[in-house]
Amino acid sequence: MAIIASAFFAAVGLAGYQRTDDIRQLLLFVGLAILAFGVVKLAFFGINRLLDKIE
């Protein structure tokens, strides 16, 4: 799930960069891709720990 969200932001950034040649836009979406990956990984890690505590 994290890879899918990250790949989406990376693809949007790459497509936008090809149209506008704006490196800031590409860097913004690459940053969002990294952030999305981290958020999704943390969410699933937290859910996994919560489910492990439930008997």
PLY file of the C-alpha trace (Angstrom):
ply
format ascii 1.0
element vertex 55
property float x
property float y
property float z
element edge 54
property int vertex1
property int vertex2
end_header
0.00 0.00 0.00
2.84 2.37 0.86
4.57 1.69 -2.44
1.36 2.35 -4.38
0.78 5.71 -2.66
4.41 6.66 -3.14
4.41 5.65 -6.80
1.26 7.71 -7.41
2.86 10.90 -6.13
6.06 10.19 -8.02
4.14 9.62 -11.27
2.13 12.82 -10.84
5.31 14.77 -10.17
7.08 13.30 -13.18
4.12 14.00 -15.47
3.89 17.56 -14.18
7.61 18.09 -14.65
7.44 16.90 -18.25
4.72 19.45 -18.99
6.09 22.46 -17.11
9.85 21.82 -16.75
9.51 23.13 -13.17
12.03 21.32 -10.97
10.35 22.64 -7.79
7.16 20.82 -8.70
9.07 17.58 -9.25
10.91 17.93 -5.94
7.66 18.71 -4.13
5.99 15.56 -5.40
9.06 13.43 -4.72
9.00 14.78 -1.18
5.30 13.95 -0.94
6.03 10.45 -2.21
8.61 9.92 0.53
6.28 11.40 3.14
3.36 9.23 1.98
5.54 6.13 2.15
6.56 6.93 5.71
3.04 7.77 6.88
1.53 4.61 5.45
4.34 2.45 6.87
3.90 4.02 10.31
0.13 3.57 10.17
0.40 -0.11 9.31
3.13 -0.60 11.91
0.87 0.96 14.56
-2.11 -1.13 13.52
0.03 -4.27 13.59
1.26 -3.49 17.12
-2.30 -2.79 18.25
-3.54 -6.07 16.84
-0.67 -7.94 18.49
-1.73 -6.60 21.90
-5.30 -7.86 21.46
-5.67 -11.46 22.60
0 1
1 2
2 3
3 4
4 5
5 6
6 7
7 8
8 9
9 10
10 11
11 12
12 13
13 14
14 15
15 16
16 17
17 18
18 19
19 20
20 21
21 22
22 23
23 24
24 25
25 26
26 27
27 28
28 29
29 30
30 31
31 32
32 33
33 34
34 35
35 36
36 37
37 38
38 39
39 40
40 41
41 42
42 43
43 44
44 45
45 46
46 47
47 48
48 49
49 50
50 51
51 52
52 53
53 54
